[in-house]
Amino acid sequence: MKRTAPSRKPMSPEMFARTMARKGLTAAPKKTLLSLRIDSDVIEWFREQGAGYQSRINALLRAYMEAHQ
């Protein structure tokens, strides 16, 4: 597990989502249909956020991928 610097607090899921929402969503060049098992409480939270929840999930996954390349 990677340690964070003492001066930096870990980013909560809410903070991460807000950061991504501020950046805006960009369309991916190609999408693939996928069956994916996600914890019920996680998908429920995203659905409660309203229309576009799948795009927001995709944006969060893309940001994670880009941050770890």
Backbone hydrogen bonds in HBPLUS format (Angstrom, degrees):
<---DONOR---> <-ACCEPTOR-->    atom                        ^
c    i                          cat <-CA-CA->   ^        H-A-AA   ^      H-
h    n   atom  resd res      DA  || num        DHA   H-A  angle D-A-AA Bond
n    s   type  num  typ     dist DA aas  dist angle  dist       angle   num
A0008-ARG N   A0005-ALA O   2.94 MM   3  5.42 156.6  1.99 117.8 125.3     1
A0016-PHE N   A0012-SER O   2.98 MM   4  6.25 160.1  2.02 156.0 161.7     2
A0017-ALA N   A0013-PRO O   2.92 MM   4  6.11 160.4  1.96 147.3 152.4     3
A0018-ARG N   A0014-GLU O   2.93 MM   4  6.17 160.2  1.97 149.6 154.9     4
A0019-THR N   A0015-MET O   2.96 MM   4  6.14 155.6  2.02 146.0 152.8     5
A0020-MET N   A0016-PHE O   3.02 MM   4  6.31 159.3  2.07 150.3 155.3     6
A0021-ALA N   A0017-ALA O   2.92 MM   4  6.15 155.5  1.98 149.0 156.1     7
A0022-ARG N   A0018-ARG O   3.02 MM   4  6.23 150.1  2.11 147.2 154.1     8
A0023-LYS N   A0019-THR O   3.21 MM   4  6.50 145.3  2.34 141.8 150.8     9
A0024-GLY N   A0020-MET O   3.20 MM   4  6.45 139.6  2.37 144.1 154.2    10
A0042-VAL N   A0039-ASP O   3.04 MM   3  5.35 125.7  2.35 104.8 118.8    11
A0043-ILE N   A0039-ASP O   3.12 MM   4  6.49 165.8  2.14 164.0 166.4    12
A0044-GLU N   A0040-SER O   2.94 MM   4  5.99 156.0  1.99 147.9 155.5    13
A0045-TRP N   A0041-ASP O   3.09 MM   4  6.14 154.1  2.16 135.1 141.2    14
A0046-PHE N   A0042-VAL O   3.13 MM   4  6.48 161.5  2.17 151.4 155.6    15
A0047-ARG N   A0043-ILE O   2.91 MM   4  6.12 162.9  1.94 151.3 156.2    16
A0048-GLU N   A0044-GLU O   2.93 MM   4  6.14 150.5  2.02 148.0 155.9    17
A0049-GLN N   A0046-PHE O   3.03 MM   3  5.28 145.5  2.16 104.2 114.6    18
A0050-GLY N   A0047-ARG O   3.06 MM   3  5.61 164.8  2.09 115.1 120.0    19
A0055-SER N   A0052-GLY O   3.10 MM   3  5.25 118.6  2.49 100.1 114.9    20
A0056-ARG N   A0052-GLY O   3.00 MM   4  6.35 151.8  2.08 152.2 160.8    21
A0057-ILE N   A0053-TYR O   2.95 MM   4  6.20 156.1  2.00 147.2 153.2    22
A0058-ASN N   A0054-GLN O   2.98 MM   4  6.20 160.2  2.02 145.0 150.4    23
A0059-ALA N   A0055-SER O   2.87 MM   4  6.12 153.7  1.94 144.8 152.1    24
A0060-LEU N   A0056-ARG O   2.95 MM   4  6.20 156.0  2.01 149.9 155.7    25
A0061-LEU N   A0057-ILE O   2.97 MM   4  6.24 159.2  2.01 151.9 157.6    26
A0062-ARG N   A0058-ASN O   2.86 MM   4  6.08 156.4  1.92 149.9 156.8    27
A0063-ALA N   A0059-ALA O   2.93 MM   4  6.12 159.5  1.98 147.0 152.2    28
A0064-TYR N   A0060-LEU O   3.01 MM   4  6.20 157.9  2.06 146.2 152.1    29
A0065-MET N   A0061-LEU O   2.91 MM   4  6.13 161.8  1.94 147.9 153.2    30
A0066-GLU N   A0062-ARG O   2.85 MM   4  6.09 168.5  1.86 156.9 159.3    31
A0067-ALA N   A0063-ALA O   2.93 MM   4  6.04 149.7  2.03 143.6 151.9    32
A0068-HIS N   A0064-TYR O   3.14 MM   4  6.30 127.7  2.43 140.8 153.4    33
A0068-HIS N   A0065-MET O   3.10 MM   3  5.28 141.3  2.26 100.8 112.0    34
